[in-house]
Amino acid sequence: MARWFAFGLLPLLLLLSFVFTPSNVYACTCAEPPTPKKALEQAEAVFAGTVTAVNSAEYGHEVQFQVNTTWKGVNQSQVLVATGSGDGDCGIAFQAGNDYLVYAHPDTYYSESGGLATNICTRTTLLSDASVDLLAIGPGTPVTADPPENSQPSGFWEKQENVWIIGLLVSIAAVLVAYLIYVKRKGQ
């Protein structure tokens, strides 16, 4: 009887171990990528650039690019693009110093900053492997420098972080004027 119980209990425990083990498995699967022209149309930004830095982020990596050529959505010489870590989350293993053709979309997962993201399900690839894409999407526009400084906040009075300081100064001036008016009226 004990022998039958042991042989019956073992398969039951084995069956229960499959029932109560976590079943969430996230792996990267991609549909066939669109044609280069369709990918250009669907992407938020398309550019060719050199990876200058790869930094770890909460959900993957943030990759800094020196942009050389742009087709869409990027008009500055530096851009940050998020991607996964590559462990089944569709991230791309970018290497510093390499040139890439990047198709980027609004980031909804890889970083808290929003911005742009790419993954292996896009047509993003090493620039040396992108000859078919480059023929299809054309030459692009060279990017040589960031926009002029006067188009971006740069001075003390233009930075949004300094609004509270400006407000404080205006409040102090208003209190001082009110006090001076009070003293002048009281003296008459």
QUIBEL-V347927 format. One record per helix or strand of 3 or more residues. SS is the DSSP state (~ for helix, > for strand). FROM is the first residue (numbers start at 1). TO is the last residue. If there is no record, write none. Layout:
BEGIN
SS_FROM_TO / SS_FROM_TO
END
This chain:
BEGIN
~_2_19 / ~_36_42 / >_45_57 / >_60_72 / >_78_83 / >_99_106 / ~_127_129 / ~_131_137 / ~_149_151 / ~_156_158 / ~_160_187
END
